[in-house]
Amino acid sequence: MYSLSLKIIIAQLIFLVFVSSLQIVLTRHENRLFVSVLQELHQEDAELIDSCQEIQLEIISLTKHHHVERIAREELKMIKPKNIIVITP
């Protein structure tokens, strides 16, 4: 009925269709994994941004004058001088 070469071509085409469909399945699976990793990275990015903002607020509060003055008085036992004399050249 069919010649041998035609049967071989049909078998090759069937094999190629199978390989192509398998590659599509694998690519979709890989794509899902990448999307999952991307979502995790976005979540981590948001957490790092929040953490950075908290640290910046803490730095601002720690560098305020009254905070520095309190540490100088309480922890370093410093006192404000009574008489300040400025000597200029």
C-alpha positions as CSV (number, residue, x, y, z in Angstrom):
1,M,0.0,0.0,0.0
2,Y,2.4,2.7,1.2
3,S,6.0,2.6,0.2
4,L,8.7,2.1,2.8
5,S,10.0,5.7,2.4
6,L,6.5,7.1,3.0
7,K,6.2,5.0,6.1
8,I,9.5,6.2,7.4
9,I,8.6,9.9,6.7
10,I,5.3,9.4,8.6
11,A,7.1,7.7,11.5
12,Q,9.6,10.6,11.6
13,L,6.8,13.2,11.6
14,I,5.0,11.4,14.4
15,F,8.2,11.3,16.3
16,L,8.8,15.0,15.7
17,V,5.3,15.8,16.9
18,F,5.8,13.8,20.0
19,V,9.2,15.5,20.7
20,S,7.7,18.9,20.1
21,S,4.7,18.3,22.4
22,L,7.2,17.0,25.1
23,Q,9.3,20.1,24.7
24,I,6.1,22.3,25.1
25,V,5.3,20.5,28.3
26,L,8.8,20.9,29.7
27,T,8.9,24.6,28.6
28,R,5.6,25.3,30.4
29,H,6.8,23.6,33.5
30,E,10.0,25.6,33.5
31,N,8.0,28.8,32.9
32,R,5.9,28.0,36.0
33,L,9.0,27.5,38.0
34,F,10.5,30.8,36.9
35,V,7.2,32.6,37.7
36,S,7.3,31.1,41.1
37,V,10.9,32.2,41.7
38,L,10.0,35.7,40.4
39,Q,7.2,36.0,42.8
40,E,9.4,35.0,45.7
41,L,12.0,37.5,44.6
42,H,9.4,40.3,44.4
43,Q,8.3,39.3,48.0
44,E,11.8,39.4,49.2
45,D,12.4,42.8,47.5
46,A,9.3,44.2,49.2
47,E,10.6,42.9,52.6
48,L,14.0,44.4,52.0
49,I,12.5,47.8,51.1
50,D,10.5,47.7,54.3
51,S,13.5,46.8,56.3
52,C,15.6,49.5,54.7
53,Q,12.9,52.1,55.5
54,E,12.8,51.0,59.1
55,I,16.5,51.3,59.4
56,Q,16.5,54.8,57.8
57,L,13.9,55.9,60.3
58,E,15.9,54.4,63.2
59,I,19.0,56.2,61.9
60,I,17.1,59.5,61.8
61,S,15.8,59.1,65.3
62,L,19.2,58.1,66.7
63,T,20.9,61.1,65.2
64,K,18.4,63.6,66.6
65,H,20.0,66.1,69.0
66,H,18.1,65.1,72.1
67,H,19.0,61.4,71.7
68,V,22.7,62.2,71.3
69,E,22.5,64.6,74.3
70,R,20.9,61.9,76.5
71,I,23.5,59.3,75.6
72,A,26.2,61.8,76.4
73,R,24.7,62.6,79.8
74,E,23.6,59.1,80.9
75,E,26.1,56.7,79.3
76,L,29.2,58.9,78.9
77,K,28.6,60.9,82.1
78,M,29.2,64.2,80.2
79,I,28.0,67.5,81.5
80,K,27.4,70.8,79.8
81,P,30.1,73.4,80.5
82,K,29.1,76.4,82.6
83,N,31.4,79.0,81.1
84,I,32.5,78.8,77.5
85,I,35.5,80.8,76.5
86,V,36.4,81.1,72.8
87,I,39.9,82.0,72.0
88,T,40.6,83.2,68.5
89,P,44.0,83.7,67.0
